Amino acid sequence: MPFLTEAEPPRGVPLDVLPGIRRIVARNPSVMTYQGTNTYLIDAGDGLTVLDPGPEDAQHVQEILAGAGDVPIRRILLTHTHRDHFGAVAALQEAAGAPVYAYKHSAKPDFTPDMPLGDGDSVAGLTALFTPGHAADHLCFAYRPHEGSKILFSGDHVMSWSSSIVSPPDGDMQAYYRSLERLLDRDDELYLSGHGPALPEPRTLVRELLGHRQRREGTILRQLEEQDWSIAALAARLYAKTDPFLKVAAQRNVLAHLLKLTAEGRATELEPDTQLPPDAPAIQAPPGEVQRESGGAMTMMQRDALRRFGLVR
């Protein structure tokens, strides 16, 4: 796929992206977050909008405040409530006194946004697009700061450097397909994502991401024609991953595909296996993103690895 790379960006300083848009890259690099979470500072007529404050990191919060300088932070926007985007919300809100805008139905039971957003709602020139799939409360934000400028802040739904994990129950593969199809119907010219560099001509990647998922689904169906599979065994068969964290991510994606096929009446869930197959990796969760998001506690992931599916005959 036409993914992009970038050298490690300078830390702690706002980097110019476009006129009126800067990003500060958080110090949380990993196999799941690339160089770190992008926090965007967006000029608005009344001050600054901060999009995705990033992880719970006091130094990063201070860098956002320093980047704002004498310009007041008027609002905090969230693409979704995963910890690498949401963790700094409380500290930044306390320091800046700004309201938090996020999707009206939060995926975090202990969080309610000050200003709930629905699909199509606008704030400070940004229009919310409800794009669930990677997260149940995921929003992209369309931005048209200048005539002819068509920008989309795409969060983790579409990233320039990698595909997104879809980890149930917060992640939903059916919704992910629909959200990708929605973006294909749009004419945005540049994506600014939650991790990685800016993405020009974004529909090329969106089309490839959707095609990749469709091809993976076809492969899963062909495997089910031969035999029933547990999640762990099928992920080990389909993905040649060496990093233990990516192996877990592969299992979550396989589960999401099989739940989609089950919802569509093409697959069915069977009695689970009682032990992992010899060639399946032991469950290991990375710090943060997969372990603590999407309900992905270790016990749940261990149980999910043994879930078994077959074709509807």
N, C-alpha and C positions, 0 to 999 in steps of 0.2 A: 504494500500500500504506500501511497505517496506521503509518508510521514516526514516531518522536519526535525532537525536537530539544532542545537545552539550550544555555544561554549558556556561554561558556568558564568552567569551574569554577576555583575558587582552586587555585593550585599549591602543592605542598609540605606540605599539611596534610591530616590525616584528616577526611573528610567523613562525617557521620552518615548512614547509609542506613536502618537499622532498629536496634532495640535489640540490641546485641552485634555489629553489623556496621558497619564503616566502609570507605571506599574512598579511596585516594590515586591521583589521575590523573597518569600519567606525562607528561613533557614530550616526547612524540613525536607531536604532531598531524600528520595528513596526509589526503589524499583516501582513503587505505586504512584509517586508524586513527581517524578522527573527531577528538575532542578529545585522544585519547591512550589508552593502555592502562589499564584499571581494575585496580589491585592492591587486593585485599580483605583487611582485617584482621578476623578472626572470633574472637570470644571463645570459649574452650574452658575446660573445668573446670581444666585444668592450665597454662593460659597462653594463647598466641595461635596460631592457624593463619593463615598467609599464603597466599592463593590468587593465583597468577600474579604473580610478582615483577616482571614487566615487562621493558623493554629493557635492554641493557647501558648503564647510566648510573649513574655513581658517586653523583651527587647524589640520584637517585631512591632508591638503596639507603640512603643516609643518612637520607632522609625516612621510609622504612619503619621504620628503627631508632628514629628520634626519635618516630614515631607509636606505636611499641610502648611506649616509655618504660621503666618498671621491670618491665613484664610480659614474661616470657620468651617468645620465639618457639620453640614446641615442634616445629613441622613446617611444611614448605613443600609446597604442592600445586600441580600444574600441570594446566590443562585440556588443553594440547597444547604441542608443542615448537617452535612458530614463534617466530622471534627476538623479536618484540615482546612475547611473554609469558615467554620462556625466558631471554633474554639476561642478566638479572640474577641468575640462579640461583647461579652459582659464587660471586659476591661476597657475596650475602646468606647463603649457607650458611657461608662462611668466617667471616663476622662473627657469625652467630647460633649456629653449631654445630648446626643442626637438620637432620634427615633430609629427603630429597626424595621425595615420593610422586607417581607418574605412572603412565600406562598401561604395562602389563607388556611390551609390544612397542613400544619407542620407534621413532619415525620417524627419529630422528637416530642414525646408526650409531656415533657416538662418545659416546653418552650412555646410561647405564643407571641407572634410578632406584634409590635406596637401598631403597625400599619399593615394589615393583611392585604395581599395582592391576589387578584384573580387574573385569569387569562385575558389579555387585552388592556389591562389597567396600565396607566401611564403615570410616571413620576419623574420630574426634572428632565424631561426629554427622552426618557427611557421607557419603552413599552414592553411589558411582561408577556412572554410566550410560555405557556405551560407545556413542558417537555419531559414528562416522567419517563422512567426506564432505568437509567442509572440510579436514580433516587425518586421516591414517590412524590417528593415536594420540589422537584427540580424546575427552575425557571431559567430560560434564556432571556436576554434583554436586547431588543432592537433599538438602535441609536442612529439618528439622522441629524448630526450636528450641523452639517453644511449641505447646501443644495447638491444633490447628486451623490452624496456620501452615504453608503449603505453598510453599516457596521452591525455585527451581532456579537454581543458578549455571550459566549456559548457554554460557559461553565465547564462541567465535566461531561456534558452530553456529547459534544464533539471536541476533541483535543487535537492539536496539531502534531503531537509527538507519539501518540499511541491510541489504541482503541480503549473503550471504557469497560470496566468490569460491571456486570449486571448480577448482583448478589441478592437473591431472595432472602427475606420477604419484602424488603424495601425496594430492591431491584425487581423489575418485571420485564421479561423479554417481549411480550406482546406490546406493551406500552412503548418499549424502546424502538421497535419496528415502526410503530405509528408516528413517533416523534421524529425519527429520521425521515420518514416519508413527508412529514409536514415541512421540514426544512428544505427538502428537494423542491417543494412547490414555491419556495420563496426566491427572491433575487438578491439576497445579501452578497456583498462583494468581498468582505473581509471578516473573519472570525477572530475574536480575542478570547482565548480560552482560559480555563482555570489553571492550566499548567502548560508550559512551553511557549514558543514564540507565536507571533501573529500568523494567521493562515490565509493567504490570498487564494482566490478562485476556490472557495471552500466546497462547492457542490461536487467537485471531482472526488474529494475525500468522502463526503457524505454518501455519495453513490457507491463508492468502494466499500465503505463500512457496512452498508445495508447488504450489498452483494456478498461480502464475506460472511455475514451472519446467515444469510440464506444458504450459502454453500455448506457452512458448518451444519446447519439443520439437515440438509440433504444427506450429509455424511452420517449423522446420527441415525437418521431413519434407515439407511442402508445397514448400519451395524445392528439395529434392532430387528431387521429382517432375518439376521443370522442367529441371534440369540437374545435373551434378556440380559440387562447389564445393571450393575450397581454404579452409582455416581463415581466412586473412586476408581473402579476398574476401567470405565469408559473414558474418563479424563486421562488416565495413564496411557490408554491406547491411542487417543487422538492427539494429545499435546506432547511435544518433545521439549518439555521445560526442565531446566536443571536447577534454577533457583527455587528453593522450597516455598517461598512466598508466592511465586508465580504458579506453582503447582496447586496451591490452595485456590488462587484466583481462577485457574482453569476448572477446578471442580465446581466453583460457584457458577461459572458461565454454563457448564454442562447442565447443572441442575435447572438453571433458568430456561434453557432450551427445552428440557424435558417437561417442565411445568407448562410451558407454552403449548407444546404438542398435546399434553394431557387436557388442557383447557379446550383445545380445538377438537378433541375426540379422536386423535390419531395415536395416542399412547395412553398407557394405563399404569398406575403405580401398583406394584406387587408387594409381597411380604419382603421386608428388608433382609439383607445379608446379616450374618451374625459376626463376621470378622472380615477385616480388610484382606484383599488378595495379596499374594506375595510381591507382585510388581507395583503395587500402589504405594505412594509415599505416605509416611506418617503425617498426621495433621499437624501443621505448624502454621501459626498465624503471624503475620508481620505486626509490629507495633502500630497501633492506630487503625489504619484505613479498613482492612478487612476484618480484623478481630473485633473492633468495637462498633463498626457500622453495620447497617442492614440487619440488625439483630444477630450479627455474626459472632456470638460468643463461642469459645472453643467447644463447649459441650454441644451446642447446636450444630456446628460444623462437623464434629465427629459423628453425630447422629445422621446428618445429611449425607455424609460420605457413604453410608451403608444403605441408603435408600435405593430401591431397585425398580426398574421400569421395563416394560415390554410393549410391543405393538398391540393395538386393538385389532383383533382378528375377525 
